[in-house]
Amino acid sequence: MIKKESIDRILETARIEEVVGDFVQLRKRGSSLIGLCPFHGEKTPSFHVSPVKGIYKCFGCGEGGDSLQFVMAHEKYSYPEALRYLAKKYNI
């Protein structure tokens, strides 16, 4: 079992733009970053990442959430597997 303190530290450390940027090519647009959605096929970017809010949202398919939810959805990981992935990425 993963301690609550560890979970909190992982979630505080994980930066949405870095996590999503490992899988999606992002470009700056205003205060957000945009790219092609990895969850459905598209030719024009509708996938937005907000570093300020720490969330992502696709306005094409509706997928959205934080860095942990992105890893769970993209990699098909369970909650503990996604936490371990982020912990390893950030050496926690």
C-alpha positions in Angstrom: 0.0 0.0 0.0 1.2 3.5 -0.9 1.3 6.0 2.0 -0.9 9.1 1.7 2.1 11.3 2.2 3.8 9.7 -0.8 0.7 10.1 -2.9 0.4 13.8 -2.0 4.1 14.3 -2.8 3.8 12.6 -6.2 0.7 14.7 -7.1 2.3 17.9 -6.0 5.5 17.2 -7.9 4.1 15.9 -11.2 3.8 18.7 -13.7 1.1 18.2 -16.3 3.0 19.7 -19.2 6.0 17.4 -18.5 3.9 14.2 -18.1 1.7 14.9 -21.2 4.8 16.2 -23.1 6.3 12.7 -22.9 3.6 11.4 -25.2 2.2 14.4 -27.1 4.0 17.1 -29.0 2.8 20.4 -27.4 2.9 24.0 -28.7 2.4 27.1 -26.7 -0.8 29.1 -27.3 -1.4 31.9 -24.8 -1.2 30.5 -21.3 -2.0 27.0 -22.5 -0.3 24.3 -24.6 -2.1 22.5 -27.5 -1.5 19.4 -29.4 -3.1 16.5 -31.2 -5.2 14.3 -28.9 -3.7 10.9 -28.1 -7.1 9.4 -27.4 -8.7 9.9 -30.8 -7.5 10.6 -34.3 -7.6 14.2 -35.4 -5.8 16.5 -37.8 -6.3 19.9 -36.0 -5.3 20.2 -32.4 -8.2 20.2 -29.9 -6.1 18.9 -26.9 -5.3 21.6 -24.4 -3.0 21.5 -21.4 -3.1 24.1 -18.7 0.1 24.2 -16.6 -1.5 26.9 -14.3 -4.5 24.7 -13.5 -2.5 21.4 -13.8 -5.1 19.8 -16.1 -5.6 18.6 -19.6 -8.8 18.6 -21.7 -9.7 17.5 -25.2 -12.5 19.5 -26.7 -12.9 16.8 -29.4 -13.5 13.6 -27.4 -14.1 15.1 -23.9 -11.2 13.4 -22.2 -9.7 15.4 -19.3 -8.1 15.4 -15.9 -4.8 15.8 -14.1 -1.4 14.2 -14.7 -2.3 11.0 -12.8 -5.5 10.6 -14.8 -3.6 11.1 -18.0 -1.2 8.3 -17.3 -4.0 6.0 -16.3 -6.0 6.7 -19.5 -3.0 6.8 -21.9 -1.0 3.9 -20.6 -4.1 1.9 -19.4 -2.6 1.7 -15.9 -4.4 1.2 -12.6 -4.3 3.9 -9.9 -1.3 2.3 -8.1 0.6 1.6 -11.4 0.1 5.2 -12.4 1.4 6.4 -9.1 4.5 4.2 -9.4 5.1 5.5 -12.9 5.0 9.1 -11.8 7.1 8.3 -8.6 9.7 6.7 -10.8 9.7 9.6 -13.3 10.3 12.2 -10.5 12.5 10.0 -8.3 10.2 9.9 -5.4 
